[in-house]
Amino acid sequence: MNIAKTLVLIVFALAISACGTTTLRTQQDRIAIGTGVFLEMPAANELTESFNATQALVAEHEDRSFAFEAHIEARPGSISIVGLGALGGALFSITWDGSELRATGSVDAQVVNAEYVLADVLLAHWDTQWLNRRLIGATVEVSNTSDERFVVHDGELIISIAYDSPNPWGGEARLTHIERKYVLHITTAEFVRP
């Protein structure tokens, strides 16, 4: 899928999500990723990346599984994610612009927390030094083979992320959130820098 199609999908998803949506949260400058652990969102001038990505995600929690697609747009000063369900309907959208976190979702999006998706994408794909500057109450550690990341709080593992490729944006990443008891399989189908 090219950039133009991705942008059309994002605009379409946002238009659909405007109908029958609820605001999940606003005015947040950090996301809780565990008990007493937060990911502090960066200021607008710290968001310097520019790319579009399309990902297939499968979330597993207890005996349930839920598949959806995420379209990520990063621009200097902001990052946005639009989640689409299996039939293409908008599940959620979330945008951080350096000062405000805006998240909307359909009533059916109760199974997918947009803030968790944003935090998980950042934890899985962003630079570990960048993450460690923003984590409150935890640190990100990398395995000796660099194919796994660990989020550690008070000596306890709360999140592990395993990769099947040396490039976090290539192949599949498997994020296991031990505290919240879910597994998220993230497969990047497309990653494009404009």
Buried (B, 14 or more C-beta within 10 A) or exposed (E): EEBEEBEEBBEBBBEBBEEEBEEBBEEBBBBBBBEEBBBEBBEBEEBEEEBBBBBBBBBBBEEEEBEBBBBBBBBEBEBBBBBBBEEEBBBBBBBBBBEEBBBBBBEEBEEBBBBBBBBBBBBBBBEBEEBEEBBEBBEBEEEEEEBBBBBBBEEEEBBBBBBEEEEBBEEBBBBBBBBBEBBBBBBBEBBEEE
